[in-house]
Structures are given as C-alpha cells and as structure tokens.
C-alpha cells in the first residue's frame, strides 16, 4: 500500500477503494459535502468525525486516524461485499464512445453513480435501458452492464450493445448470425422494432449483467 501520511490521504484512498462518492459519504456521516471536501484536501491528521467516517467506509478506525494496522476490517459486511463485487459506473448513452476511450485513471476520477456486479472486471460500464426493444427479457429503465473487452467474443443469441455510426446511436440487440457472411442484430420486441444488418453497425460491448434493481447483482449472465 502506498504511503498515506495524513488522515486526508487515507480518507481519499478509502473513498477510491470503496467507490463511494463524497456526497454519499457526507449523507452517511450527516455532515455537509463541504466538510468531506475539506477533509480530503486539507492534509489534516485528525477529525471528530473519524469514527463515523470509518464506520461508513468499512475501514479500521485505528488505520484511518493513525495509519496503523490493516485498512479494512476483514469481517465488515461492506468489505466482504466489495471483495466479491465490482463497482460499475452508470453512464449516459451519449457518453459511451468517449468513456470507452478514456484511460482507467481518468475514469476513476470521474464522479459517477455505480451499480455492483458479482464478477471482477475493469472494462465494464452500465447504462439504463432506454426503450422496450428487448422486452420482455430486459425491461425499460433496467440497469444493463456491458464489458467492452468482450466485443469480439460472442455466440449466436448473445445480447450486445451496438453503435450505428450513420445515426450516432447506440442500441441493445441480440445477435443472429445464420452463416459466416451474414449477421443481424435483432430486437426481442419485433412487433415495434426492426432488425439491423451487421453492415450498418458494430459491436461496442457484450452484456454481462442486467437488473431491474439498481444494484445489478441479481441477473448475471
């Protein structure tokens, strides 16, 4: 672990590891967001909120206040959860292309809402299902998680995120590939939505989880 000489540095480290936003930590500790911002940037060595901060972040109070001992409490329910899950950023459809191009460090510094999936990956992102094209399997407003590294690894019937360059539009569809020369991206709800030729779009990512609940933990594929 890097040398974290101040409470401020340890607090920033804990926030990064837990993927908790400063505003959410402020709510958990019942202080204003400005207090958390000041604690993270002032190089302070102590605070009267230390116990509440440690509890909210699932870290060892002794470590937070002095740097001694393990950072995380092994039997903390939050830490058990974080050890088994990956925090996946939920982004807007309009941000997808830019987000995929960003470096990992830049991505980590962006303020995000997150959902959690029970698998390890650092190339996943989530969007909110914008329409009814994949109902009844994926309902509108469901949280859908894709992995951008799996865009070249798929089987017939896999659900993928595609990009139509001509229309600057992202859609969620299922792959139908009757032979090596033909590929189509088809909706489940074919009464309303049309299939798209493989020549009109390219795959951006493959679905790895979806859920009506914001946690994304229940429906891993």
KEKE-3310 file (N, C-alpha, C; in steps of 0.2 Angstrom, whole numbers, plus 5000, padded with zeros to 4 digits):
npx = (5004:5002:5012:5003:5002:4993:4977:4969:4974:4972:4958:4954:4960:4952:4939:4941:4944:4932:4923:4914:4905:4909:4898:4889:4895:4895:4882:4880:4887:4881:4885:4889:4893:4904:4911:4917:4924:4933:4940:4946:4955:4963:4975:4974:4976:4968:4951:4935:4925:4930:4927:4914:4916:4925:4916:4906:4913:4918:4931:4946:4946:4957:4967:4963:4964:4977:4986:4990:4990:4978:4970:4956:4942:4941:4930:4920:4904:4902:4915:4917:4907:4912:4924:4919:4913:4912:4912:4903:4902:4888:4883:4878:4870:4875:4888:4895:4905:4915:4918:4923:4935:4943:4957:4960:4964:4958:4945:4942:4943:4932:4916:4903:4888:4886:4883:4883:4892:4893:4907:4924:4930:4938:4934:4920:4904:4889:4872:4856:4842:4835:4823:4809:4814:4820:4811:4801:4812:4822:4818:4812:4821:4828:4844:4858:4873:4888:4903:4917:4928:4924:4919:4923:4920:4908:4893:4880:4864:4869:4867:4871:4879:4877:4883:4878:4885:4881:4869:4873:4870:4867:4862:4853:4854:4850:4861:4860:4866:4866:4875:4893:4894:4884:4876:4865:4857:4845:4829:4820:4807:4799:4788:4787:4800:4814:4825:4843:4855:4871:4881:4878:4881:4892:4899:4900:4900:4898:4884:4884:4877:4861:4848:4832:4833:4844:4856:4861:4865:4858:4855:4866:4874)
npy = (4994:5011:5025:5033:5047:5056:5059:5064:5059:5045:5045:5049:5038:5027:5031:5030:5016:5010:5015:5025:5040:5057:5064:5055:5049:5060:5061:5049:5051:5062:5076:5091:5091:5100:5098:5085:5087:5097:5089:5080:5087:5095:5090:5085:5079:5074:5072:5075:5068:5055:5042:5040:5041:5030:5020:5022:5019:5007:5004:5002:5010:5013:5013:5023:5035:5034:5027:5015:4997:4986:4992:4989:4982:4965:4957:4966:4969:4977:4977:4963:4963:4971:4965:4954:4959:4970:4988:4996:5009:5019:5026:5039:5037:5045:5047:5035:5032:5041:5038:5024:5027:5033:5033:5022:5028:5041:5038:5033:5045:5052:5058:5047:5038:5021:5004:4987:4972:4954:4949:4950:4964:4977:4984:4986:4994:5003:5006:5014:5005:5011:5010:4999:4989:4976:4970:4955:4952:4961:4975:4991:5005:4996:4992:4990:4980:4981:4974:4980:4974:4962:4963:4956:4943:4932:4923:4916:4923:4930:4945:4961:4978:4989:5000:5013:5021:5029:5036:5040:5032:5022:5005:4991:4974:4958:4945:4938:4926:4918:4913:4913:4924:4933:4944:4949:4961:4959:4964:4959:4963:4962:4967:4980:4986:4986:4974:4975:4976:4968:4975:4988:4992:4991:4981:4986:4982:4967:4960:4958:4958:4962:4971:4975:4981:4993:4989:4979:4965:4954:4947:4940:4936)
npz = (5000:4996:5003:5015:5023:5030:5038:5029:5016:5018:5019:5006:4999:5005:5000:4986:4985:4990:4981:4984:4983:4987:4991:4995:5006:5014:5017:5024:5036:5040:5038:5030:5012:5010:5021:5020:5008:5012:5022:5014:5006:5014:5021:5034:5050:5060:5065:5072:5067:5064:5069:5064:5050:5047:5050:5040:5029:5030:5036:5046:5061:5068:5058:5050:5058:5062:5053:5057:5057:5048:5034:5030:5038:5041:5044:5040:5034:5023:5017:5014:5004:4995:4991:4984:4974:4959:4957:4945:4934:4930:4915:4904:4888:4878:4882:4880:4869:4871:4884:4884:4877:4887:4898:4912:4924:4922:4921:4934:4941:4938:4943:4948:4947:4954:4950:4956:4952:4953:4949:4943:4934:4925:4914:4912:4910:4913:4907:4907:4902:4888:4881:4875:4867:4870:4878:4883:4890:4895:4903:4900:4907:4915:4923:4914:4911:4902:4895:4888:4883:4878:4866:4854:4856:4855:4854:4844:4847:4858:4868:4864:4864:4852:4839:4829:4816:4806:4811:4824:4836:4849:4852:4860:4856:4850:4844:4828:4818:4804:4795:4791:4783:4785:4797:4809:4820:4831:4838:4854:4855:4842:4836:4836:4834:4823:4814:4812:4800:4800:4793:4795:4808:4822:4835:4852:4865:4876:4884:4902:4913:4920:4927:4936:4947:4955:4960:4952:4955:4954:4941:4933:4918)
capx = (5000:5006:5012:4997:5004:4988:4970:4966:4976:4969:4951:4954:4961:4946:4934:4943:4943:4925:4919:4909:4905:4909:4891:4886:4899:4893:4875:4881:4890:4877:4888:4889:4898:4909:4916:4921:4929:4939:4944:4950:4960:4967:4980:4973:4978:4963:4944:4930:4920:4934:4923:4908:4919:4927:4910:4903:4918:4920:4938:4948:4947:4964:4971:4961:4967:4985:4989:4992:4985:4975:4965:4949:4940:4940:4923:4915:4899:4903:4921:4915:4903:4917:4929:4916:4909:4915:4908:4902:4899:4882:4884:4873:4871:4879:4895:4898:4911:4921:4920:4927:4942:4947:4961:4957:4965:4954:4938:4942:4942:4925:4910:4898:4884:4888:4880:4888:4891:4897:4912:4929:4932:4939:4932:4913:4901:4882:4868:4849:4839:4831:4817:4806:4816:4822:4806:4800:4818:4825:4813:4814:4824:4833:4851:4861:4880:4892:4910:4919:4933:4921:4915:4924:4919:4901:4889:4873:4860:4871:4865:4876:4877:4879:4884:4876:4889:4877:4864:4877:4865:4868:4856:4854:4851:4853:4865:4858:4871:4864:4881:4899:4894:4878:4875:4859:4855:4838:4826:4815:4801:4800:4782:4788:4807:4816:4832:4848:4860:4878:4885:4876:4883:4897:4898:4904:4901:4893:4880:4887:4873:4856:4843:4828:4836:4850:4862:4863:4868:4854:4855:4872:4874)
capy = (5000:5017:5029:5038:5050:5060:5056:5066:5054:5039:5046:5049:5031:5023:5033:5027:5009:5009:5018:5029:5047:5061:5067:5049:5049:5066:5059:5044:5054:5068:5082:5094:5089:5104:5095:5080:5090:5100:5084:5076:5091:5099:5086:5085:5072:5071:5075:5072:5063:5049:5036:5039:5040:5024:5015:5022:5017:5000:5004:5001:5017:5015:5014:5030:5040:5034:5024:5009:4991:4985:4997:4987:4977:4959:4955:4971:4967:4981:4975:4957:4964:4974:4960:4949:4963:4976:4994:4998:5016:5020:5032:5041:5034:5050:5047:5029:5032:5045:5034:5019:5029:5036:5029:5019:5033:5046:5035:5033:5052:5055:5057:5043:5033:5014:4998:4982:4965:4949:4947:4955:4967:4984:4987:4986:5000:5001:5011:5012:5003:5017:5008:4992:4984:4970:4966:4955:4950:4967:4980:4998:5008:4992:4994:4985:4981:4978:4973:4982:4969:4956:4965:4952:4936:4931:4917:4917:4924:4935:4952:4966:4985:4991:5008:5014:5027:5034:5039:5041:5030:5015:5001:4985:4970:4951:4943:4932:4925:4912:4910:4917:4930:4937:4945:4953:4962:4959:4965:4954:4966:4963:4970:4988:4987:4982:4971:4979:4972:4969:4980:4995:4994:4987:4979:4990:4978:4962:4961:4953:4958:4966:4970:4980:4984:4997:4985:4974:4960:4948:4944:4940:4932)
capz = (5000:4996:5010:5016:5030:5034:5038:5022:5011:5020:5018:4999:4997:5006:4995:4980:4985:4991:4976:4987:4981:4993:4993:4999:5012:5018:5020:5029:5042:5042:5038:5023:5007:5010:5026:5017:5003:5016:5025:5008:5003:5019:5024:5041:5054:5064:5064:5077:5063:5062:5070:5059:5043:5047:5050:5034:5024:5032:5037:5053:5064:5070:5052:5047:5062:5064:5048:5059:5056:5041:5032:5030:5043:5037:5044:5039:5029:5017:5014:5011:4998:4990:4989:4979:4968:4956:4956:4938:4933:4926:4911:4899:4881:4875:4885:4879:4865:4875:4890:4882:4875:4892:4902:4918:4929:4921:4923:4941:4944:4936:4948:4945:4951:4952:4952:4958:4949:4956:4945:4943:4928:4925:4907:4912:4911:4913:4905:4909:4896:4886:4877:4876:4861:4872:4882:4890:4894:4898:4904:4900:4914:4919:4923:4909:4911:4896:4895:4881:4881:4876:4860:4849:4859:4856:4851:4841:4853:4864:4868:4864:4863:4845:4838:4822:4815:4802:4815:4830:4840:4852:4853:4863:4852:4851:4838:4824:4813:4801:4792:4792:4779:4787:4804:4810:4827:4831:4845:4856:4854:4835:4833:4836:4832:4817:4815:4809:4797:4803:4789:4797:4815:4825:4842:4857:4871:4877:4890:4907:4919:4920:4933:4937:4953:4954:4962:4946:4957:4953:4935:4930:4913)
cpx = (5004:5007:5007:4998:4999:4982:4967:4968:4973:4961:4950:4955:4955:4940:4935:4942:4936:4920:4913:4910:4906:4903:4888:4889:4896:4886:4875:4883:4886:4881:4887:4894:4904:4914:4920:4926:4935:4943:4949:4956:4964:4973:4980:4975:4973:4956:4939:4925:4924:4930:4917:4911:4921:4921:4907:4907:4920:4928:4940:4949:4954:4969:4969:4964:4974:4989:4992:4987:4982:4970:4958:4948:4938:4933:4918:4910:4901:4910:4920:4912:4908:4922:4926:4913:4914:4910:4908:4899:4893:4883:4878:4875:4876:4886:4899:4905:4916:4923:4925:4935:4946:4951:4958:4958:4959:4947:4937:4941:4936:4920:4905:4894:4886:4883:4885:4886:4895:4902:4918:4930:4933:4937:4924:4910:4893:4878:4861:4846:4834:4824:4814:4808:4817:4817:4803:4807:4821:4820:4816:4816:4827:4840:4855:4869:4883:4899:4913:4925:4930:4917:4917:4923:4912:4899:4883:4868:4862:4868:4871:4874:4881:4879:4882:4879:4885:4872:4867:4872:4868:4862:4858:4850:4854:4856:4861:4863:4870:4870:4887:4898:4888:4878:4869:4859:4848:4835:4822:4808:4800:4793:4783:4795:4810:4823:4836:4853:4867:4882:4883:4878:4889:4896:4903:4905:4896:4890:4883:4882:4867:4851:4839:4830:4842:4856:4865:4866:4864:4854:4861:4872:4880)
cpy = (5006:5021:5034:5041:5054:5057:5058:5061:5048:5039:5045:5041:5027:5025:5030:5019:5007:5011:5022:5036:5051:5063:5061:5048:5054:5064:5054:5046:5060:5074:5085:5091:5093:5101:5090:5082:5093:5094:5080:5080:5096:5096:5086:5079:5070:5075:5071:5068:5056:5043:5035:5038:5033:5019:5016:5019:5010:4999:5004:5008:5018:5016:5021:5035:5040:5031:5017:5003:4991:4990:4995:4981:4971:4957:4960:4969:4971:4979:4968:4958:4967:4970:4955:4953:4968:4982:4996:5004:5016:5027:5033:5038:5039:5050:5040:5029:5035:5041:5028:5021:5032:5031:5027:5025:5039:5044:5035:5040:5055:5054:5053:5040:5026:5009:4992:4975:4960:4945:4952:4957:4974:4987:4987:4993:4999:5007:5009:5011:5009:5016:5001:4987:4977:4967:4960:4953:4955:4973:4987:5001:5003:4994:4988:4986:4977:4978:4975:4978:4963:4957:4960:4945:4936:4925:4920:4918:4928:4941:4956:4973:4986:4998:5008:5021:5032:5038:5041:5039:5023:5012:4994:4980:4963:4949:4937:4932:4918:4909:4915:4924:4935:4938:4950:4955:4963:4960:4959:4956:4968:4966:4978:4990:4983:4979:4975:4975:4973:4974:4987:4997:4989:4986:4983:4986:4972:4962:4956:4953:4963:4965:4976:4984:4988:4994:4981:4968:4953:4944:4944:4935:4928)
cpz = (5000:5003:5010:5023:5033:5033:5031:5017:5012:5018:5010:4996:4999:5002:4989:4980:4986:4985:4978:4985:4988:4996:4997:5006:5017:5021:5025:5036:5044:5043:5031:5018:5007:5016:5023:5012:5007:5019:5020:5006:5008:5022:5031:5044:5059:5063:5070:5073:5061:5063:5065:5052:5042:5047:5043:5028:5025:5033:5044:5055:5066:5064:5050:5051:5063:5058:5051:5058:5049:5040:5032:5035:5040:5038:5043:5033:5022:5013:5011:5004:4993:4987:4984:4973:4965:4955:4949:4937:4928:4922:4907:4892:4877:4877:4883:4875:4868:4881:4889:4880:4881:4895:4909:4923:4928:4922:4930:4944:4942:4941:4944:4950:4949:4954:4953:4955:4953:4951:4944:4936:4929:4918:4907:4913:4911:4910:4907:4902:4894:4883:4878:4871:4864:4877:4879:4894:4898:4898:4903:4907:4918:4918:4919:4909:4905:4898:4888:4879:4878:4869:4854:4851:4860:4852:4848:4847:4858:4863:4869:4863:4856:4844:4830:4820:4811:4806:4822:4836:4843:4854:4856:4859:4853:4844:4835:4818:4809:4797:4793:4788:4781:4795:4804:4818:4827:4838:4847:4854:4846:4832:4832:4833:4827:4818:4811:4806:4800:4799:4792:4804:4817:4833:4847:4863:4872:4884:4895:4913:4917:4925:4933:4943:4952:4956:4957:4949:4956:4947:4931:4924:4912)
residu = (UNK:UNK:UNK:UNK:UNK:UNK:UNK:UNK:UNK:UNK:UNK:UNK:UNK:UNK:UNK:UNK:UNK:UNK:UNK:UNK:UNK:UNK:UNK:UNK:UNK:UNK:UNK:UNK:UNK:UNK:UNK:UNK:UNK:UNK:UNK:UNK:UNK:UNK:UNK:UNK:UNK:UNK:UNK:UNK:UNK:UNK:UNK:UNK:UNK:UNK:UNK:UNK:UNK:UNK:UNK:UNK:UNK:UNK:UNK:UNK:UNK:UNK:UNK:UNK:UNK:UNK:UNK:UNK:UNK:UNK:UNK:UNK:UNK:UNK:UNK:UNK:UNK:UNK:UNK:UNK:UNK:UNK:UNK:UNK:UNK:UNK:UNK:UNK:UNK:UNK:UNK:UNK:UNK:UNK:UNK:UNK:UNK:UNK:UNK:UNK:UNK:UNK:UNK:UNK:UNK:UNK:UNK:UNK:UNK:UNK:UNK:UNK:UNK:UNK:UNK:UNK:UNK:UNK:UNK:UNK:UNK:UNK:UNK:UNK:UNK:UNK:UNK:UNK:UNK:UNK:UNK:UNK:UNK:UNK:UNK:UNK:UNK:UNK:UNK:UNK:UNK:UNK:UNK:UNK:UNK:UNK:UNK:UNK:UNK:UNK:UNK:UNK:UNK:UNK:UNK:UNK:UNK:UNK:UNK:UNK:UNK:UNK:UNK:UNK:UNK:UNK:UNK:UNK:UNK:UNK:UNK:UNK:UNK:UNK:UNK:UNK:UNK:UNK:UNK:UNK:UNK:UNK:UNK:UNK:UNK:UNK:UNK:UNK:UNK:UNK:UNK:UNK:UNK:UNK:UNK:UNK:UNK:UNK:UNK:UNK:UNK:UNK:UNK:UNK:UNK:UNK:UNK:UNK:UNK:UNK:UNK:UNK:UNK:UNK:UNK:UNK:UNK:UNK:UNK:UNK:UNK)
# end
